[in-house]
Amino acid sequence: MAANILIVKQISVLGINLPAAIIIFPVSYIFGDILTEVYGYGQARRVIWLGFFCNLLLVIAIWVVGVIPPAPIFEAQAAYDRILGNSPRFLLASFLAYLAGEFVNSFIMAKMKILTRGKYLWTRTIGSTFAGEGVDTTVVLLVGFWGVLPWEALLTMMLGHWLLKCVYEAVITPVTYLVVNYLKRTEKQDFYDYKTDFNPLRAD
């Protein structure tokens, strides 16, 4: 939800133009990794959909407030529209990318946990993010900017986004270890998705 607001500001990182949402958005993948690792894919699936509908509610609220005529003393309607009035195309890109990326991340995380028999957590957190963020970045930028930016600029932005998000995940891995170990120890949970139905649309 924060990312959809912060995305309107562009920043430069190592000479690459990126939306400011890059600062906060990768945290959602860290939470996804923790949820899947400790509680399993089913619980992560619930949280992914909850996040989606909360974001949708926020977007609807922002849109409704935006179309209500402002009071005579409110002189910042243009600024409100510029900052919060994301185009339908980019909102669609954001929603599709969020769902696709998060479900790929959680699916790979769960499958790798079985393959590694619960060992080498770092391979799962980084590996799942590598794939999930790749899908997210590709979808959001292709849907959002196809035909708007030159192909070369779009590819550069995609690569920059993806690499920076993966580095973010790698750097934060020690914190992920601390949180995962704490939750497993205190809540006595360490779920393995041996019999899980990985259908993202299933409600259970």
C-alpha positions as CSV (number, residue, x, y, z in Angstrom):
1,M,0.0,0.0,0.0
2,A,2.8,2.4,0.9
3,A,4.6,1.4,-2.4
4,N,1.6,2.5,-4.5
5,I,2.0,6.0,-3.0
6,L,5.8,6.3,-3.0
7,I,6.0,5.0,-6.6
8,V,5.2,8.5,-7.9
9,K,8.6,9.8,-6.9
10,Q,11.7,8.8,-8.9
11,I,15.1,8.5,-7.4
12,S,18.5,7.7,-8.8
13,V,20.5,4.8,-7.5
14,L,24.0,4.3,-9.0
15,G,22.8,6.3,-12.0
16,I,19.7,4.2,-12.5
17,N,16.3,5.9,-12.3
18,L,14.0,4.0,-9.9
19,P,10.7,4.7,-8.2
20,A,11.1,5.5,-4.5
21,A,8.9,2.5,-3.7
22,I,12.0,0.4,-4.1
23,I,12.9,1.5,-0.5
24,I,9.8,-0.2,1.0
25,F,8.4,-2.8,-1.5
26,P,11.0,-5.5,-1.0
27,V,9.9,-5.8,2.6
28,S,6.7,-7.5,1.5
29,Y,8.8,-10.3,0.1
30,I,10.7,-10.6,3.3
31,F,7.4,-11.0,5.2
32,G,6.3,-13.5,2.5
33,D,9.4,-15.5,3.1
34,I,8.9,-15.6,6.8
35,L,5.2,-16.5,6.6
36,T,5.9,-19.3,4.2
37,E,8.9,-20.7,6.0
38,V,7.2,-20.8,9.4
39,Y,3.5,-21.2,8.7
40,G,3.4,-22.6,5.2
41,Y,2.1,-21.6,1.8
42,G,-1.6,-21.7,2.9
43,Q,-1.1,-19.0,5.5
44,A,1.0,-16.9,3.1
45,R,-1.7,-17.2,0.5
46,R,-4.3,-15.7,2.9
47,V,-2.0,-12.8,3.7
48,I,-1.2,-12.2,0.0
49,W,-5.0,-11.9,-0.8
50,L,-5.6,-9.8,2.3
51,G,-2.8,-7.4,1.2
52,F,-4.4,-7.3,-2.3
53,F,-7.8,-6.4,-1.0
54,C,-6.5,-3.8,1.5
55,N,-4.6,-2.2,-1.4
56,L,-7.7,-2.2,-3.5
57,L,-9.7,-0.6,-0.8
58,L,-7.1,2.1,-0.4
59,V,-7.1,2.8,-4.1
60,I,-10.9,3.0,-4.2
61,A,-10.9,5.4,-1.2
62,I,-8.2,7.6,-2.8
63,W,-10.2,7.7,-6.1
64,V,-13.5,8.5,-4.4
65,V,-12.0,11.4,-2.4
66,G,-10.3,12.6,-5.6
67,V,-13.5,12.9,-7.6
68,I,-15.4,14.7,-4.8
69,P,-15.3,18.4,-5.5
70,P,-12.9,20.2,-3.2
71,A,-13.8,22.9,-0.7
72,P,-13.2,26.5,-1.9
73,I,-10.3,26.8,0.7
74,F,-8.6,23.7,-0.7
75,E,-6.1,24.8,-3.3
76,A,-4.1,21.6,-3.7
77,Q,-6.4,19.4,-5.8
78,A,-3.9,19.3,-8.7
79,A,-1.2,18.2,-6.3
80,Y,-3.5,15.5,-4.8
81,D,-4.3,14.2,-8.3
82,R,-0.7,14.2,-9.3
83,I,0.6,12.3,-6.3
84,L,-2.3,10.0,-5.5
85,G,-4.2,9.8,-8.8
86,N,-2.3,6.8,-10.4
87,S,-3.5,5.9,-13.8
88,P,-5.7,2.8,-14.2
89,R,-3.0,1.3,-16.4
90,F,-0.4,1.5,-13.7
91,L,-2.8,0.3,-11.0
92,L,-3.5,-2.7,-13.1
93,A,0.2,-3.3,-13.6
94,S,0.8,-3.0,-9.8
95,F,-2.0,-5.4,-8.9
96,L,-1.0,-8.0,-11.4
97,A,2.6,-7.8,-10.5
98,Y,1.9,-8.0,-6.8
99,L,-0.2,-11.2,-7.1
100,A,2.1,-12.9,-9.6
101,G,5.3,-12.1,-7.8
102,E,4.2,-12.9,-4.3
103,F,2.7,-16.2,-5.3
104,V,5.8,-17.2,-7.3
105,N,7.9,-16.3,-4.3
106,S,5.9,-18.3,-1.8
107,F,5.5,-21.3,-4.1
108,I,9.3,-21.5,-4.7
109,M,10.0,-20.9,-1.0
110,A,7.7,-23.8,0.0
111,K,9.0,-26.2,-2.6
112,M,12.7,-25.4,-1.8
113,K,12.0,-26.0,1.9
114,I,11.0,-29.6,1.0
115,L,13.9,-30.1,-1.3
116,T,16.5,-28.8,1.2
117,R,14.7,-30.6,4.1
118,G,14.5,-27.4,6.0
119,K,18.2,-26.6,5.7
120,Y,20.0,-23.6,4.1
121,L,17.3,-21.0,4.7
122,W,19.4,-18.4,2.9
123,T,19.1,-20.4,-0.4
124,R,15.3,-20.3,-0.1
125,T,14.9,-16.6,0.8
126,I,17.3,-15.5,-1.9
127,G,16.2,-18.0,-4.5
128,S,12.5,-17.4,-4.1
129,T,13.1,-13.6,-4.1
130,F,15.3,-13.9,-7.2
131,A,12.3,-15.5,-9.0
132,G,9.4,-13.6,-7.4
133,E,11.0,-10.2,-7.8
134,G,11.9,-11.0,-11.3
135,V,8.3,-11.8,-12.2
136,D,7.0,-8.8,-10.2
137,T,9.4,-6.4,-11.9
138,T,8.8,-7.7,-15.4
139,V,5.0,-7.6,-15.1
140,V,4.8,-4.1,-13.5
141,L,7.2,-2.5,-15.9
142,L,5.9,-4.2,-19.0
143,V,2.3,-3.5,-18.3
144,G,3.0,0.0,-16.9
145,F,5.5,1.3,-19.4
146,W,5.2,-0.7,-22.6
147,G,4.9,1.8,-25.5
148,V,5.7,4.7,-23.1
149,L,9.5,4.2,-22.6
150,P,12.0,3.2,-25.2
151,W,12.8,-0.5,-25.2
152,E,16.4,0.0,-24.1
153,A,15.4,2.3,-21.2
154,L,12.7,-0.2,-20.2
155,L,15.2,-3.1,-20.1
156,T,17.7,-1.1,-18.1
157,M,15.0,-0.1,-15.6
158,M,13.9,-3.8,-15.3
159,L,17.4,-5.0,-14.7
160,G,18.1,-2.3,-12.2
161,H,14.9,-2.9,-10.3
162,W,15.4,-6.7,-10.2
163,L,19.1,-6.6,-9.1
164,L,18.5,-4.0,-6.4
165,K,15.6,-5.9,-4.9
166,C,17.7,-9.1,-4.9
167,V,20.6,-7.3,-3.2
168,Y,18.1,-5.9,-0.7
169,E,16.9,-9.4,0.2
170,A,20.5,-10.8,0.5
171,V,21.6,-7.9,2.8
172,I,18.6,-8.4,5.1
173,T,19.0,-12.2,5.3
174,P,20.5,-12.1,8.8
175,V,17.4,-10.3,10.1
176,T,15.2,-12.8,8.3
177,Y,17.1,-15.6,10.1
178,L,16.5,-14.0,13.5
179,V,12.8,-13.5,13.0
180,V,12.3,-17.0,11.5
181,N,14.2,-18.7,14.4
182,Y,12.3,-16.6,17.0
183,L,8.9,-17.5,15.6
184,K,9.7,-21.2,15.2
185,R,11.0,-21.3,18.8
186,T,8.2,-19.4,20.5
187,E,5.2,-20.6,18.4
188,K,6.4,-24.1,17.9
189,Q,5.7,-23.9,14.2
190,D,7.8,-25.2,11.3
191,F,5.4,-26.1,8.5
192,Y,6.3,-28.3,5.5
193,D,4.0,-28.1,2.5
194,Y,4.0,-31.8,1.6
195,K,0.3,-32.0,1.0
196,T,-0.5,-28.4,0.1
197,D,-2.8,-27.5,-2.8
198,F,-0.8,-24.6,-4.4
199,N,-3.8,-23.2,-6.3
200,P,-3.5,-19.4,-5.6
201,L,-7.3,-19.1,-5.9
202,R,-8.2,-21.7,-3.3
203,A,-9.8,-20.3,-0.2
204,D,-9.2,-22.3,2.9
